[in-house]
Amino acid sequence: MKHTVEEVRLKNGSRGLLIDVPDATVMSFEFQFRAGNRYVKHKDIYETAHIMEHMAFGANAQFKTEHEFEAEFTKNGAYHNAFTSDLSMVYVSESADFEWERILKLQEVSICQPKFNENELVAEKGNVRSELTGYLNNHMRLLWPKAQQLLGEDVLTFNQRLKTIPHVSLKDIREHHKRTHTSDNMRFVIAGRLHGRKAEIRRQLEAWPLPRGEHFEVPYDELHSANPSLIRRKEASNITFGWSTIIPRVLDDSELDAMACLNHLLTGTMHSRIFGTARQKGVAYSVFSDTAASFYESSWDFGGQVNRDDAKELFEIIQDQMTRVLRGEVTQAEIDTAKSYALGRHQMGAQTVAQVSNFYTSRYFGDGVVKDYDKVPDSIKTTSLECMIETAREFIAADTWVLAAVGSGDKEELRELSDLISRVYAAEQN
């Protein structure tokens, strides 16, 4: 969808993007605060942010209960949700174009004027406990916090998080909201038909009753390699694995484009080098890879599921194909195919207002950078083989990595798989 983007800086310290989509019939709103798990007062009440997010649409200055607020918010089909991560708490909603102003005012009262009460706290503690317990059965989701922790990130696993729920009090919830929900700590992205509405949106947001504060710094962790770790589950019928490798710097956009092409070559299709080969041999149904830049480092992650009897063969495929790539054994035809795929996905990724908004939110909420949508195709087209190979080699040369898995086997099994991965690093060092 055609659109234009304007960054605005409000008098109260808030910053955000106003995305005008002239043909839109929907309005999309996202409000982000650095108020996630890493910003709670101390580890004993680690679930404070998560529980507060669950209470976000409860009693407030205008509505006595969550049910009353929900009935009013959704009466014309509008949608709302919220989520919490290590760093962020984000409130999202979509509405029909004709009721955008009503929805914006309802968001104001829920974000700025909640009335946290004991009944809702008890209920949401139970809901959060149920949610996290459910994640214990999702093996792919279960292993990544463990991998983060092993690499040196100051986070808790789901089992550890569950133990902190009873310690969270109503006082903790109110303290966290007061400290983190300030105008200076708020970022927003609003997308839809904004012609003639921008001034009113700015006026309303500047009048939101939030105190002044600070835009919190992102915590820094010293990362390091770790021994392989197995989360043992007797009921696991296969091995769910995650391999993460880190470099201590932030990749630029050209490097991220190059790694996206490489990931496509390795795991993106049924004819890719790792996933495609594994599927052809009947070894693994699902394997993926992804590269991401954070605030102080960048990660290259692989994951998937494999039957125990086939795990060694899959990891031999991974070792072989990674070694070939690091030796530069990639053809220009492969690069061109990956570029064509990336161009197609980019064009397909802006068919709705929400998709347009999502293109900007992750980067803007992260480091305040406003990506240029129109320049992405040129960036993809100029991706070079040299950049791809050099960036991949840098990841391996850094030698900061871990293999984590969930399964019913023993640690020796995982150690053998980790040894296969370690040969990729050893070959690059030599």
N, C-alpha and C positions, 0 to 999 in steps of 0.2 A: 504494500500500500504506500502511495506517495505521502511523504510527511516532511515537516521541518522541525528542527529542534532548537530550543532556546534555553540556556542555563540562566537561572535567576538566583540572586542572593538577596535574601530578605533582611529587613532592618533588625529583626530579632535573632539573627545569626543562622537561621535555617538556609539551606541551599537545595536546589532541585532543578529538574528538567521539566519543561512544558513542551509536549510533543503534539503539534497540530496535525491531525489526520483529517483533511477536509471532507472526505467521503464517509467518515465513520458514523455509525449509529449507536456506538457503545462508548462509554467512558471507562478508562482503567486507572485505578489509583494504587500507588504503593508508597508506604511510609516506612522508613528504616531508621532504627536507632542502634548505635553500638551498645547493646544491652544484653548480649548473649551470655552463655554460661561462663565465659572467661572473666566477666565483669561482676560476678557475685562477690559478696564481701569475703567469704572464705569457703574452703572446700566442704566443710561439714554441712553447708546448706546449698550445695551445688545445683540442686534442682529448682532453686528459687525463680530463676528467669523462666524456665520452662513452665512451671506452675502458674506464674504470673501471666504468661502468654495464654494459657488455657482459661484464665479468668478475664481475659481482655474484653470479652463481649458480654460480661455479666452486668450486675447492678451498676448504675452510674447516676449522674446528677439528674437525669430526666426519667430513667426507667428503674423500677424497683427490682426487677428480676431479668435474668438472661432471656427467659421466654418472651417477655414483653418487648425487649429490645429486638430480638430475632424476628418477631412477628411484624414489627414496624419496618425493620430494615429490608426484609425480603418480600414485602407485600406486592411489589410490582416486578418481581423476578430478579432483583439484585442479589449479588453473591458477595460473601466476605469470608476471609480466613486470616490466619496468622501463623507464623512459624518462627522457631528459635533455632539458632545454630551456635557454634562456639563463640562467634563474635556478634552476630546480629539478632535483632528482633524485628520482624517485618510484618506489617499489616497490609493486606491486599484486598481489593474489592473491584467489582465490575458492576456497572448499571446501564440501563437504557439511557440514551442521550437525554431524553426529556426530563429525567429526575436527577441529573448529576448534582445539582445544588443541594437537594435534600439529602442525598447520600453523603456528600462532603461534610455537611453539618452533623450528621449522625456519626461519622468517623471522628469528628472533632470531640464530641462528648464522650465517646468510648475510649479514645486515646488519652485525652487530657483530663477527664473528670470521672474516673472510675470510682466506685464505692465498694472497695473490697470488703467482703464480710466473711464471717466464720463458716457459715453454711456452704458457701461456694468454695471456700478453701478446702474443706473436708471432701466435698464432692470431686474437686479437680485433683486432689492428691490421689484419690482412687482411680480417676481416669488416667492420670500420668503413670501410675503404677501399672495399670493394665496395658498402656501403650508400650512402655519399656519392656514389660514381660513378654509382650508379643514380639518385640525385636530380638529377644533371645532365641526365638525360633526361626528367625530370618538370618541364615548363616552368612550371607554376603554382607548384610548390614552389620552383623555382629563383629566381624573380623577387623573392619577398618579403624574403629577407635583403638583397638589393641595395637594395630600397626602404627598409628599416630603416637601412641604412648611409648612404644618401643623405640621409635625414632627420636624421642625426646620432647614431644609436645606435652604441655601441661594440661592434659585432659583426663577424664575418667571414662572407664568402660561402662557398659550398661549395667552390669552387676554392681559395680561400685556406686553408680548413680542411684540405683534403687534404694540403697542403704541410707542415702541422705534425705529421702522424702520425709520421714517422720520428724526430722529436725527443723523443717521449714515452718515458720510461724507467720501469722498475719502481719506482725511487725516487720519481718524480713521482706515480705511482699511489698508493703508500703514504702519501706526504705529503698528498695531496689527501683521502684517506679519513680520516686522523687529524685533519686540521684541520677538516673539514666535518661529519663524522659524530660529532657530540657530542649529548648528551641535550638540551641547551638549544636546539640547532638542529633538533630533530625535532618535526614535527607529524604527527598521525595522525587517520584517520577509520576507525572499525570499525563495521560495520552487520550486523545479523542478530538472531537471537533471543537477547537479552542478559539477560533476566530471570534473576536469581540468579547471573549470571556477571561482573557488572561489577567486583566486588571482586577476583576472581581475575585479571581482565585488568589491572586497575591494579597489583596486586601483581607480576605478571610483568613489565610494562613498566618499573616502577620498579627492577626487579632487572637489567634489561638492562645488560651490561658496556660501556657507553659512557662516555667521559670527559665531564666538564663542559666547557663552552665558551661560545660566544656565538651568539645568533640574529642572523645577519648582516644588516646594512642592505642595502636594495636600491640599487644604483648609480643615480646621477642623470645623465642626458644632456641637454645643451642642444640642443633640436630646432629645425630651421629648414627653410625651403623649399629645393628643389633643382631643377636643370634636368632635363628628361626624360632617361631613360637606356634605351638599347636593348642587351640582351644578344643578340648576333647568333649565330644558329644557321642554317647553310646548309640543314640538313635540315628546318627548321620550315616546315610547309605553311600555317600561319596565324599570327595574332598572338595571343599570350597576354599579357594586360595586368593590371596592378594599379594602382589609383589610391587613394592614402591621404592623408587630410586630418586634421590634428591640432589639438586645443585644449589649452592648458597648464593644465588642471585636471581633476579626477576627477568624472565625472558621478555624480549620485545615482541611486537606484533608480527614482525616478519619471521622470527624464530618460532612463534606459536603456530603460524600458518604452515611453516615447514614441517613441524612435528605433527600437526593435524594430518598433513598429507602422508607422512610416514605411518601414523597409526592406521590410516585407511589402508595402506599397502599391507600392513601386518595383520590386522584383525577386522577390517571394515566390511568385508564381503565374504560370500561363500567361495570366492576364488582368491582370497587373500593368502599371504605367505604362511602365517601361523594358524589362524582360525580356519581358513580354507583347506589347508593341508590336513589339519586335524579332522575336519568334517569328512574329507575325502577318504581318510583312513578309518573312519568310524571311531575316533578316539575321544572326541569331546563335542558336546552339543553347543556349548557357549564359551567364548573367550572374547575379552574386550581389552582395549588399551586407551589411555587418555593422557593428555598433558595439560597441566594447569600452572599458572603463575599466581603466587600468593603475594604477601607483602614484603617478605625478606628472602624467599626462596622459590624454586619451581619444582614441580614433581612430575614424574613419569610413572604412571601406574598401569599394571596389568592385573587382570582378575578373571575368574571363571570357575566352572565346576567340572570335575572329571572323576570317573570311577577309579577306585584305588588301583585296580589291575592295569589301568591305562595311564596312570599318572606319569610314570617314568617316560613312556613314549611321548606324551605331550610335552614334557619339559625338555626332552631331547630335541623336539621340533623347535621349541622356543629358543634353546641354546644355539641350534644350527642357524636359524634364520636371523637371529640377532647378530651372530658372528659375521654372517655374510653381509649384512647391512653395514656393520662397523668397518668392514673391509672395503666398502664402497661399491658392493655388487648390487647396484640398483640401476635400472635402465631409464633412459629419458622417456620411453613409452609408458613406463609405470608412473612416472611423475606426471606426465600429461593426463593420464587416466584419473589420477587422484585429484588433480586440479579441476578437471571437468566435473567430477563428482562434487567437489567443494563449491564450485560456482552454482551448480544446480541446487544444492541444499541451501545456499545463501538466498537465492531467489525465492525458493519455496518457504523460507523462514519468516516472511513478513506478509502473510495473508490475512492476519487478524490484528486488531488493535493490541491485544495482549502479546502477540508475538513481536510486534514492533517495540512495545515497551520492554519486553524481556531482553531484546538485543542490547539495550542500554543499561539496564538496572545492575547486572552483576558487576560490571566494571565501574560504573559510576558510584554505586554504594561501596565498592571496595576502596578505590583510591582517587575518586573524584574525576577520573578521566572520561571525557565525552567522546565515545568512538564515532568515527565518521562512516556512516552506513554506505555512502556512495563510493567511498574509496576502497572498500573491501574487495570488490572484483579485481581491481588493479593489483592489490597486494597479493591476492591468490595467484594471479597470472605471472607475477614476477618471482614467485617462490623458486628457489634454485636447489639443485641437487647438492651443491657444495654446502649451503646453509643447513640442509637436512642432515647430512652426514656429520658435519662439524658439531652441530648441537647434540646429536645422539651420542657422539664420542665424548662430549663434555660431561653428559650425564654419567656415563660409565666410568670415565676417568676420575670423577669426584669420589667414587667408591663409598657412597653413603646410601645404604639400602637395607631392606628387611623383607623377609618372606613370612607371612602369617597365614594360618589356615584353620579351618574348622573341620573336624573329622573324627572318626572312631578308631583310627589307627594309633600308632605310637610315635614318639618323637623321632625315632631313628628313621622312619619313613620320610618324615618332613626334612630331616637333615640330609638325606640322600638327594631329595629334590633341590634343596638349597645349594648343595654342592654342584649340581648341574648349572644353576644360575651363576654361581661364583666363578665358573670357568669363563663366562662372558667377560667378567671384570678382569680376570687374570690374563686373558688373551689381549685385552686392550692395554693393560699395564706393560705387557711385553712388547 
